[in-house]
Amino acid sequence: MKTILGLLFVLISVTAFGQVEQYPQSDEEVNTKAINPAPKNTYKILVKNKLTAAENFEIVGRTLVENDFVIDIKDKEFMTIKTAAKNIDKTTRGLRLLFSMRDHEISITGQGTLASFSQTIRKGQGGSYLRLCFERMCDFATKLGSDLKYVTY
């Protein structure tokens, strides 16, 4: 009888603890999930609005300058802007943003820099270099508008 009660106690304990909700391990995980609803493998952010391509071009340029980005290349004919790499933390790692403007839409992609440029994509663990670059790209996208669409692989 004691073994049956002991076994029953262990079984109930295991079942109860198995249903405990998992909480994030750090504040960074909390912020990442609250701020960035983008699905994994997102590589492009589309900011939807009601502006023309020319108006989007002006807004992106102004917002870049206001946020201390250096515009490396801008092409008004093709409505594209590429920034110089900007440091995203206290190391030499940087982020380059690429914009393409159309009527009612701004397309944003990014490139992270270590030794060479690699495409910014939402993957990796919280705090990883690729994830950090993607978070900075999302932060900038929210400065351009709130209607965001995500493009994944």
C-alpha positions in Angstrom: 0.0 0.0 0.0 2.9 2.4 0.8 4.5 1.8 -2.5 1.2 2.4 -4.4 0.7 5.7 -2.5 4.3 6.7 -3.0 4.1 5.9 -6.7 0.8 7.8 -6.9 2.4 10.8 -5.2 5.4 10.8 -7.6 3.1 10.5 -10.6 0.9 13.4 -9.5 4.0 15.5 -8.7 5.6 14.9 -12.1 2.3 15.6 -13.9 1.8 18.9 -12.0 5.4 20.1 -12.5 5.2 19.2 -16.2 2.4 21.6 -16.7 4.2 24.7 -15.2 4.5 27.5 -17.8 8.0 28.2 -19.0 9.1 31.8 -18.3 11.8 33.6 -20.2 15.2 33.2 -18.8 16.2 36.9 -19.0 14.8 40.4 -19.5 16.3 40.3 -23.0 14.0 37.5 -24.0 11.0 39.3 -22.6 11.9 42.5 -24.6 12.5 40.6 -27.8 9.1 38.9 -27.8 7.3 42.0 -26.8 8.9 44.4 -29.2 9.5 42.1 -32.2 6.6 39.9 -33.4 8.4 39.0 -36.6 8.4 35.3 -37.4 11.7 33.4 -37.6 13.7 33.6 -40.8 12.3 37.1 -41.6 14.8 38.9 -43.8 12.8 41.8 -45.1 10.4 44.3 -43.4 7.8 46.1 -45.4 6.4 49.4 -44.0 3.0 50.1 -45.5 1.7 53.7 -45.7 -0.3 56.0 -48.0 2.6 58.0 -49.3 4.2 58.2 -52.8 7.6 56.8 -53.5 9.1 60.3 -53.6 7.6 61.1 -50.2 8.8 57.8 -48.8 12.3 58.6 -50.1 12.4 61.9 -48.3 11.1 60.5 -45.0 13.6 57.6 -45.0 16.5 60.0 -45.7 15.4 62.4 -43.0 14.8 59.7 -40.5 18.3 58.2 -41.2 20.0 61.5 -40.6 18.0 62.1 -37.4 19.2 58.7 -36.1 22.9 59.3 -36.9 23.1 57.0 -39.9 25.4 58.0 -42.7 23.8 57.6 -46.2 26.4 55.8 -48.4 24.4 55.7 -51.7 21.1 57.2 -52.6 19.5 56.8 -56.0 16.4 58.9 -56.7 15.8 57.3 -60.1 15.5 53.8 -58.6 14.2 55.1 -55.2 16.9 53.2 -53.2 19.1 54.2 -50.3 22.0 52.3 -48.7 23.6 53.4 -45.5 27.2 53.0 -44.4 27.8 50.5 -41.6 26.8 51.9 -38.2 28.2 50.3 -35.0 25.4 48.6 -33.1 27.3 47.9 -29.9 30.6 48.7 -28.3 32.6 46.5 -30.7 33.4 46.9 -34.4 30.3 45.0 -35.5 28.0 47.1 -37.6 24.7 47.2 -39.4 24.1 48.5 -43.0 20.5 49.2 -44.0 19.1 49.0 -47.5 15.9 50.7 -48.5 13.7 50.5 -51.6 10.8 52.9 -51.8 7.6 52.4 -53.8 4.2 54.0 -53.7 2.6 53.0 -50.4 5.6 50.9 -49.3 9.1 51.0 -47.9 11.2 47.8 -48.1 14.0 47.4 -45.6 16.7 44.8 -45.6 20.0 44.8 -43.7 23.5 43.5 -43.7 25.5 42.8 -40.6 29.3 43.4 -40.6 31.9 41.4 -38.9 34.8 40.7 -41.3 32.4 40.9 -44.3 28.8 41.7 -44.9 26.1 39.1 -44.3 22.4 39.3 -44.7 20.4 40.3 -41.6 17.8 37.7 -40.7 15.8 37.0 -37.6 17.4 33.8 -36.4 19.7 32.7 -33.7 19.4 33.0 -30.0 18.5 36.2 -28.2 21.7 38.3 -27.9 23.3 36.7 -30.9 24.9 39.0 -33.5 22.4 38.2 -36.2 19.4 38.6 -33.8 20.9 42.0 -32.6 21.2 43.3 -36.1 17.6 42.3 -36.9 16.3 43.9 -33.7 18.0 47.2 -34.7 16.5 47.0 -38.2 13.1 46.5 -36.6 13.6 49.4 -34.3 14.3 51.6 -37.3 11.3 50.3 -39.2 9.0 51.3 -36.4 10.3 54.9 -36.7 9.0 54.9 -40.3 5.5 53.5 -39.5 3.4 51.0 -37.5 1.9 48.9 -40.3 4.7 46.4 -40.7 4.7 43.2 -42.9 7.4 40.6 -42.7 8.9 38.6 -45.5 10.4 35.2 -44.7 12.3 32.5 -46.5 
